[in-house]
Amino acid sequence: MAKYVTLSKLKPNCGILFVANSGEEGLGNLKGCKQLIKDYGKRIREVISFDCTYNTLCQKAVGSSRYKITIRTEGGHSFQDFGNRNAIYYLSSLITKLYDIAIPKVGESQTTYNVGVIEGGTSVNTIAQNASVLYEYRSDTHECLKIMKNNFTTVINNYRAKGLDIEIEELGTRPCMQHTNIALQSALTKKCEALLTYYTGHKPQLVSASTDCNIPFSLGIPTVCFGLYEGAGAHTRDEWIDISSLTTGFHLAAGLILQYFDPNL
């Protein structure tokens, strides 16, 4: 589309940035979008991100905090030093406590938590000296994120009180929405909702999500995110995409982008 509008010498009715960025997923911590906003933030009127499938339309940000939790103990030989503290045992217990945290609820909020990676130990006959876990919690409201942080801190402090050496490394944070102009946000959402319905034949589900949109959302910039394909199984080894659906996806992208050159398109 960037090539098309350039070669066709189309003149936009406002400044437009075509961006292919990196670092959205996982521990990339939205670094690509953060740089975009750093470079152009004061000039950006609205943001549209193409991400995921076209049966959903993201119009609310899900914030998150991510941590690496490491527990260290004296460890030892599994027979000769039996009775010494095992880092894996205490980490397992800690994970259980994190999963026992009651999910806060504020209005229509949604809050989740997850342990994604566990590492540690040396061998089957070694009392583990260290073990670590990657843990995150998410929510689409600031109030619930604050409650989750307080609960997380309480659990960690309780385990430190047992005399355990626990290291907490914050791996990344994603902000929620802030002070968005409701009228402008609604207008952008409805425009994209109508576009998706026209090209796919189905009204998209309005959802909260964690995407590149979190950064502009947090600065009050009207933003939406929707995908350009059909598929399922995201974040699993069974994820799939219907290649033929990319034709519809291209029409979606073109239909939206060209509106910024001719509002009658």
C-alpha positions in Angstrom: 0.0 0.0 0.0 2.9 2.4 0.7 4.3 1.6 -2.7 0.9 2.0 -4.4 0.1 5.4 -2.9 3.7 6.6 -3.7 3.8 5.4 -7.3 0.2 6.7 -7.8 1.2 10.0 -6.4 -1.9 10.1 -4.2 -2.1 13.1 -2.0 -3.3 12.5 1.6 -5.6 14.8 3.5 -3.2 14.6 6.4 0.3 13.4 7.2 0.6 9.6 7.1 3.2 7.2 8.5 3.5 3.7 7.1 5.3 1.8 9.8 6.7 -1.8 10.1 8.1 -2.0 13.6 9.6 -4.7 15.8 9.6 -5.6 19.5 5.9 -5.9 20.1 5.7 -9.5 21.4 7.0 -10.9 24.7 10.0 -9.2 26.2 10.2 -6.8 23.3 8.1 -4.6 25.6 6.7 -2.6 22.7 10.1 -1.0 22.1 9.3 -0.4 18.4 6.1 1.5 19.1 7.7 3.4 22.0 10.4 4.7 19.5 7.7 5.6 17.0 5.8 7.7 19.6 9.1 9.2 20.9 9.9 10.4 17.4 6.5 11.5 16.2 4.2 11.5 19.3 3.3 15.2 19.4 2.3 15.0 15.7 0.2 11.8 15.8 -3.6 12.3 15.6 -4.6 8.6 15.6 -3.0 5.2 15.3 -4.3 2.1 13.5 -2.4 -1.1 14.1 -2.8 -4.2 11.9 -2.4 -7.2 14.2 -4.1 -10.6 14.6 -7.4 -11.7 13.1 -10.2 -9.6 11.5 -13.0 -11.0 13.7 -12.0 -8.8 16.6 -11.4 -5.0 17.0 -9.3 -3.9 19.9 -10.4 -0.5 21.3 -9.1 -0.8 24.8 -5.6 -1.4 26.2 -4.6 -4.3 28.5 -1.7 -3.2 30.7 0.7 -5.7 32.3 3.8 -6.2 34.5 6.3 -8.9 33.9 8.9 -10.3 36.2 11.6 -12.9 36.5 11.6 -14.4 40.0 14.7 -16.3 41.1 15.0 -18.2 44.4 18.5 -19.3 45.7 19.2 -21.8 48.5 22.2 -23.7 49.8 21.3 -26.8 47.8 23.5 -29.9 48.0 23.7 -33.6 47.3 20.3 -35.3 47.1 21.4 -38.1 49.6 24.2 -36.7 51.8 22.6 -33.2 52.2 19.0 -34.4 52.3 17.0 -31.8 54.3 18.8 -28.8 52.8 16.4 -26.3 51.2 15.5 -27.0 47.6 15.0 -23.9 45.4 12.6 -25.7 43.1 10.4 -26.8 46.0 10.1 -23.2 47.3 9.6 -21.8 43.8 6.8 -24.3 43.2 5.2 -23.3 46.5 5.5 -19.6 45.5 3.8 -20.2 42.2 0.9 -21.9 44.0 0.5 -18.8 46.2 0.6 -16.5 43.2 -2.2 -18.6 41.6 -4.2 -18.4 44.8 -4.4 -14.6 44.5 -8.0 -13.5 44.1 -8.6 -11.8 40.8 -9.8 -8.2 41.4 -12.9 -6.8 39.7 -13.6 -3.2 39.0 -16.7 -2.6 36.9 -16.3 -4.5 33.6 -12.6 -5.1 34.1 -10.8 -8.2 33.1 -7.6 -9.3 35.0 -5.4 -12.3 34.4 -2.1 -13.8 35.5 0.3 -16.4 34.1 3.5 -18.4 34.7 5.1 -18.9 31.3 8.6 -20.3 31.9 10.2 -22.3 34.7 14.0 -23.0 34.9 16.3 -24.3 37.5 18.2 -27.2 39.0 21.3 -29.1 38.0 20.7 -32.8 38.0 18.3 -35.5 39.3 20.6 -36.1 42.3 21.2 -32.5 43.2 19.2 -30.4 45.6 18.5 -27.4 43.5 20.4 -24.2 44.5 18.4 -21.9 42.2 15.2 -21.8 40.2 13.4 -19.1 38.4 10.1 -18.3 36.7 8.7 -15.8 34.3 5.5 -14.4 35.7 3.1 -11.7 34.5 -0.3 -10.2 35.5 -2.6 -8.2 33.2 -5.6 -6.0 33.4 -7.5 -3.4 31.4 -7.9 -1.1 34.4 -5.2 0.8 36.4 -7.0 0.0 39.6 -6.8 -3.8 39.1 -3.1 -3.5 38.1 -2.4 -1.7 41.3 -4.2 -4.4 43.4 -2.3 -7.1 41.6 1.0 -5.4 42.3 0.2 -5.1 46.0 -0.8 -8.8 46.2 2.3 -9.8 44.3 4.6 -7.8 46.6 2.8 -9.3 49.7 3.5 -12.9 48.5 7.2 -12.1 47.7 7.7 -10.4 51.1 6.1 -13.4 52.9 8.6 -15.8 51.2 11.5 -13.5 52.0 10.4 -13.6 55.6 11.2 -17.4 55.5 14.9 -16.4 55.1 14.9 -17.1 51.3 17.2 -15.3 48.9 14.7 -14.0 46.3 15.6 -11.8 43.4 12.9 -9.9 41.5 13.7 -8.5 38.0 11.1 -6.4 36.3 11.2 -7.4 32.6 8.7 -5.0 31.3 5.5 -3.0 31.8 2.7 -2.1 29.5 0.4 0.8 30.3 -3.4 1.0 30.2 -5.5 3.7 28.6 -5.3 7.3 29.8 -7.6 10.3 29.2 -8.6 9.4 25.6 -11.1 11.7 24.0 -14.2 9.6 24.1 -15.9 11.1 21.0 -12.7 10.8 18.8 -12.1 7.2 20.0 -15.7 6.3 19.3 -15.6 7.8 15.8 -12.4 5.8 14.9 -13.8 2.6 16.4 -17.1 2.9 14.5 -15.3 3.7 11.2 -13.2 0.6 11.5 -16.1 -1.5 12.7 -18.1 -0.5 9.7 -15.1 -1.4 7.4 -14.7 -4.8 8.9 -18.4 -5.6 8.7 -18.5 -4.5 5.0 -15.5 -6.6 3.9 -16.0 -9.7 6.0 -19.8 -9.8 6.3 -19.6 -10.1 10.1 -19.5 -7.4 12.8 -16.3 -7.7 14.8 -16.2 -8.4 18.5 -14.9 -5.3 20.4 -12.2 -6.4 22.8 -9.4 -5.3 25.1 -5.9 -6.5 24.1 -2.2 -5.9 24.7 -0.8 -4.6 21.4 1.3 -1.8 20.0 -1.8 0.4 20.7 -1.0 0.4 24.4 1.5 3.2 24.0 -0.7 5.7 22.1 -3.7 4.6 24.2 -1.7 5.6 27.3 -1.0 9.0 25.9 -4.7 9.7 25.1 -4.3 9.2 21.3 -7.3 7.6 19.6 -6.2 4.1 18.5 -7.6 0.8 17.2 -6.1 -2.5 16.3 -7.5 -5.3 14.0 -6.1 -8.1 11.9 -5.9 -8.9 8.3 -6.6 -12.7 8.3 -8.6 -15.5 9.7 -6.9 -18.0 12.0 -6.7 -19.3 15.6 -4.5 -20.9 18.2 -2.4 -17.8 18.9 0.6 -18.4 21.2 0.4 -22.2 20.7 2.3 -24.6 18.5 -1.1 -25.3 16.8 -1.5 -21.7 15.6 -2.8 -21.5 12.0 -3.7 -18.9 9.4 -6.1 -19.3 6.4 -3.9 -18.1 3.6 -6.8 -17.4 1.3 -8.2 -14.9 3.9 -5.3 -12.6 3.2 -7.1 -11.4 0.1 -9.9 -10.0 2.3 -7.2 -8.7 4.6 -5.6 -6.7 1.8 -9.0 -5.2 0.9 -9.4 -4.2 4.5 -6.0 -2.5 4.7 -6.5 -0.8 1.3 -10.1 0.3 2.2 -8.9 1.9 5.4 -5.7 3.5 4.1 -7.3 5.0 1.0 -9.9 6.8 3.1 -7.1 9.1 4.2 -6.6 10.1 0.6 -10.2 10.3 -0.5 -13.0 10.2 2.1 -15.4 9.0 -0.6 -13.5 5.7 -1.2 
